[in-house]
Amino acid sequence: KVDQFMREGGVGMTLQHPHIVGMLAVNKDNVTGQYFIVMEFVEGDNLRNILGIRGKLEVDEALRMMEECAAGLVYAY
């Protein structure tokens, strides 16, 4: 499992796309033995919280979000 974590983290660090959160490091803490990923900070909230506050999205906003997600997935594929 650790090998897979490190391998996938290494692949994730190569992905450079405006709709994919950048990964900056994948490593192991020598003191605790814990493996970790460092990712860029993205300001804002997650979709679950946004929907909890608003209740729903306008169609144009939902379509924009889906297009951005799809673009990131196509790039990663």
N, CA and C atoms as a LAMMPS dump frame, in Angstrom:
ITEM: TIMESTEP
0
ITEM: NUMBER OF ATOMS
231
ITEM: BOX BOUNDS ff ff ff
-5.0000000000000000e+02 5.0000000000000000e+02
-5.0000000000000000e+02 5.0000000000000000e+02
-5.0000000000000000e+02 5.0000000000000000e+02
ITEM: ATOMS id mol type element x y z
1 1 1 N 0.816 -1.195 0
2 1 2 C 0 0 0
3 1 3 C 0.859 1.257 0
4 2 1 N 1.945 1.251 0.742
5 2 2 C 2.837 2.41 0.781
6 2 3 C 3.468 2.638 -0.581
7 3 1 N 3.88 1.556 -1.24
8 3 2 C 4.461 1.693 -2.577
9 3 3 C 3.465 2.334 -3.536
10 4 1 N 2.213 1.908 -3.459
11 4 2 C 1.177 2.47 -4.329
12 4 3 C 0.947 3.947 -3.995
13 5 1 N 0.915 4.289 -2.715
14 5 2 C 0.749 5.68 -2.283
15 5 3 C 1.862 6.551 -2.867
16 6 1 N 3.105 6.094 -2.74
17 6 2 C 4.245 6.871 -3.236
18 6 3 C 4.225 6.963 -4.763
19 7 1 N 3.885 5.873 -5.423
20 7 2 C 3.847 5.867 -6.889
21 7 3 C 2.758 6.808 -7.406
22 8 1 N 1.552 6.696 -6.847
23 8 2 C 0.454 7.561 -7.287
24 8 3 C 0.723 9.023 -6.921
25 9 1 N 1.358 9.245 -5.781
26 9 2 C 1.733 10.601 -5.417
27 9 3 C 2.723 11.19 -6.399
28 10 1 N 3.678 10.373 -6.841
29 10 2 C 4.644 10.833 -7.838
30 10 3 C 3.97 11.193 -9.146
31 11 1 N 3.008 10.387 -9.559
32 11 2 C 2.252 10.695 -10.781
33 11 3 C 1.449 11.974 -10.578
34 12 1 N 0.827 12.111 -9.42
35 12 2 C 0.045 13.31 -9.127
36 12 3 C 0.879 14.574 -9.198
37 13 1 N 2.145 14.483 -8.808
38 13 2 C 3.011 15.666 -8.843
39 13 3 C 3.328 16.111 -10.265
40 14 1 N 3.15 15.239 -11.236
41 14 2 C 3.43 15.608 -12.63
42 14 3 C 2.243 16.302 -13.291
43 15 1 N 1.074 16.244 -12.675
44 15 2 C -0.127 16.827 -13.272
45 15 3 C -0.141 18.333 -13.045
46 16 1 N -0.134 19.08 -14.115
47 16 2 C -0.175 20.545 -14.066
48 16 3 C -1.366 21.011 -14.891
49 17 1 N -2.468 21.326 -14.233
50 17 2 C -3.685 21.728 -14.931
51 17 3 C -4.465 22.693 -14.042
52 18 1 N -5.111 23.689 -14.633
53 18 2 C -5.834 24.675 -13.822
54 18 3 C -6.982 24.089 -12.991
55 19 1 N -7.465 22.9 -13.349
56 19 2 C -8.598 22.315 -12.624
57 19 3 C -8.204 21.075 -11.838
58 20 1 N -6.914 20.964 -11.542
59 20 2 C -6.408 19.898 -10.676
60 20 3 C -5.551 20.564 -9.605
61 21 1 N -5.848 20.273 -8.346
62 21 2 C -5.061 20.842 -7.254
63 21 3 C -3.637 20.299 -7.352
64 22 1 N -2.673 21.209 -7.323
65 22 2 C -1.273 20.819 -7.459
66 22 3 C -0.747 20.102 -6.226
67 23 1 N -0.003 19.041 -6.475
68 23 2 C 0.677 18.322 -5.394
69 23 3 C 2.119 18.797 -5.368
70 24 1 N 2.593 19.182 -4.201
71 24 2 C 3.924 19.754 -4.065
72 24 3 C 4.951 18.762 -3.542
73 25 1 N 4.504 17.788 -2.753
74 25 2 C 5.443 16.812 -2.188
75 25 3 C 4.691 15.565 -1.747
76 26 1 N 5.382 14.446 -1.822
77 26 2 C 4.914 13.169 -1.28
78 26 3 C 6.108 12.594 -0.551
79 27 1 N 5.935 12.315 0.742
80 27 2 C 7.107 11.913 1.501
81 27 3 C 6.709 11.185 2.774
82 28 1 N 7.713 10.859 3.561
83 28 2 C 7.521 10.199 4.851
84 28 3 C 8.201 11.041 5.925
85 29 1 N 7.492 11.269 7.017
86 29 2 C 8.069 11.975 8.156
87 29 3 C 8.973 10.996 8.902
88 30 1 N 10.243 11.329 9.003
89 30 2 C 11.204 10.43 9.637
90 30 3 C 10.984 10.275 11.134
91 31 1 N 10.354 11.245 11.766
92 31 2 C 10.119 11.185 13.212
93 31 3 C 8.917 10.297 13.531
94 32 1 N 7.802 10.535 12.842
95 32 2 C 6.563 9.806 13.153
96 32 3 C 6.375 8.554 12.305
97 33 1 N 7.063 8.49 11.165
98 33 2 C 6.866 7.368 10.243
99 33 3 C 5.625 7.507 9.389
100 34 1 N 4.941 8.637 9.489
101 34 2 C 3.718 8.872 8.722
102 34 3 C 4.062 9.339 7.309
103 35 1 N 3.328 8.825 6.332
104 35 2 C 3.458 9.28 4.947
105 35 3 C 2.485 10.426 4.74
106 36 1 N 2.857 11.384 3.877
107 36 2 C 2.012 12.551 3.699
108 36 3 C 2.129 13.103 2.281
109 37 1 N 1.119 13.892 1.932
110 37 2 C 1.084 14.627 0.667
111 37 3 C 0.932 16.104 1.014
112 38 1 N 1.71 16.949 0.357
113 38 2 C 1.569 18.395 0.5
114 38 3 C 0.927 18.901 -0.787
115 39 1 N -0.199 19.592 -0.637
116 39 2 C -0.929 20.1 -1.798
117 39 3 C -1.061 21.614 -1.69
118 40 1 N -1.244 22.265 -2.839
119 40 2 C -1.43 23.705 -2.832
120 40 3 C -2.711 24.066 -2.09
121 41 1 N -2.725 25.253 -1.504
122 41 2 C -3.905 25.748 -0.81
123 41 3 C -4.884 26.289 -1.84
124 42 1 N -6.133 25.868 -1.725
125 42 2 C -7.192 26.372 -2.603
126 42 3 C -8.227 27.036 -1.715
127 43 1 N -8.394 28.327 -1.907
128 43 2 C -9.349 29.065 -1.088
129 43 3 C -10.766 28.763 -1.551
130 44 1 N -11.661 28.681 -0.598
131 44 2 C -13.055 28.431 -0.926
132 44 3 C -13.595 27.282 -0.107
133 45 1 N -14.741 26.804 -0.489
134 45 2 C -15.421 25.754 0.244
135 45 3 C -15.629 24.549 -0.65
136 46 1 N -16.07 23.447 -0.071
137 46 2 C -16.356 22.271 -0.889
138 46 3 C -17.822 22.28 -1.314
139 47 1 N -18.131 21.46 -2.289
140 47 2 C -19.476 21.455 -2.865
141 47 3 C -20.535 21.086 -1.832
142 48 1 N -20.233 20.154 -0.946
143 48 2 C -21.208 19.751 0.072
144 48 3 C -21.609 20.951 0.935
145 49 1 N -20.635 21.723 1.371
146 49 2 C -20.946 22.885 2.203
147 49 3 C -21.679 23.966 1.427
148 50 1 N -21.269 24.18 0.173
149 50 2 C -21.945 25.178 -0.662
150 50 3 C -23.413 24.816 -0.833
151 51 1 N -23.676 23.549 -1.12
152 51 2 C -25.066 23.113 -1.295
153 51 3 C -25.836 23.161 0.023
154 52 1 N -25.156 22.893 1.128
155 52 2 C -25.808 22.985 2.431
156 52 3 C -26.248 24.403 2.754
157 53 1 N -25.461 25.381 2.312
158 53 2 C -25.785 26.785 2.559
159 53 3 C -26.827 27.29 1.57
160 54 1 N -26.58 27.038 0.292
161 54 2 C -27.456 27.581 -0.757
162 54 3 C -28.671 26.717 -1.054
163 55 1 N -28.531 25.423 -0.864
164 55 2 C -29.619 24.511 -1.197
165 55 3 C -29.546 23.995 -2.618
166 56 1 N -29.115 24.837 -3.546
167 56 2 C -28.965 24.409 -4.941
168 56 3 C -28.066 25.402 -5.669
169 57 1 N -27.654 25.018 -6.859
170 57 2 C -26.843 25.882 -7.721
171 57 3 C -27.679 26.309 -8.917
172 58 1 N -27.348 27.46 -9.447
173 58 2 C -27.951 27.862 -10.713
174 58 3 C -27.403 26.947 -11.804
175 59 1 N -28.168 26.73 -12.839
176 59 2 C -27.78 25.804 -13.911
177 59 3 C -26.446 26.196 -14.534
178 60 1 N -26.254 27.47 -14.839
179 60 2 C -25.005 27.887 -15.481
180 60 3 C -23.792 27.65 -14.574
181 61 1 N -23.965 27.84 -13.268
182 61 2 C -22.866 27.6 -12.344
183 61 3 C -22.564 26.105 -12.214
184 62 1 N -23.602 25.288 -12.152
185 62 2 C -23.415 23.835 -12.076
186 62 3 C -22.734 23.319 -13.335
187 63 1 N -23.137 23.823 -14.494
188 63 2 C -22.51 23.401 -15.758
189 63 3 C -21.044 23.818 -15.818
190 64 1 N -20.734 25.003 -15.344
191 64 2 C -19.34 25.46 -15.317
192 64 3 C -18.501 24.548 -14.437
193 65 1 N -19.019 24.214 -13.268
194 65 2 C -18.286 23.329 -12.36
195 65 3 C -18.063 21.956 -12.994
196 66 1 N -19.09 21.43 -13.635
197 66 2 C -18.966 20.11 -14.269
198 66 3 C -17.967 20.156 -15.43
199 67 1 N -17.982 21.227 -16.208
200 67 2 C -17.019 21.36 -17.303
201 67 3 C -15.597 21.42 -16.773
202 68 1 N -15.387 22.139 -15.674
203 68 2 C -14.055 22.233 -15.089
204 68 3 C -13.602 20.883 -14.54
205 69 1 N -14.509 20.174 -13.882
206 69 2 C -14.171 18.829 -13.382
207 69 3 C -13.836 17.891 -14.532
208 70 1 N -14.651 17.923 -15.564
209 70 2 C -14.421 17.045 -16.728
210 70 3 C -13.104 17.374 -17.405
211 71 1 N -12.768 18.654 -17.513
212 71 2 C -11.5 19.043 -18.144
213 71 3 C -10.319 18.5 -17.351
214 72 1 N -10.395 18.573 -16.034
215 72 2 C -9.327 18.028 -15.202
216 72 3 C -9.21 16.525 -15.341
217 73 1 N -10.335 15.829 -15.38
218 73 2 C -10.331 14.379 -15.547
219 73 3 C -9.778 13.958 -16.902
220 74 1 N -10.166 14.673 -17.964
221 74 2 C -9.651 14.369 -19.307
222 74 3 C -8.142 14.545 -19.336
223 75 1 N -7.648 15.616 -18.754
224 75 2 C -6.209 15.856 -18.717
225 75 3 C -5.512 14.735 -17.952
226 76 1 N -6.036 14.376 -16.791
227 76 2 C -5.399 13.347 -15.967
228 76 3 C -5.412 11.987 -16.659
229 77 1 N -6.459 11.708 -17.417
230 77 2 C -6.563 10.43 -18.123
231 77 3 C -5.506 10.329 -19.203
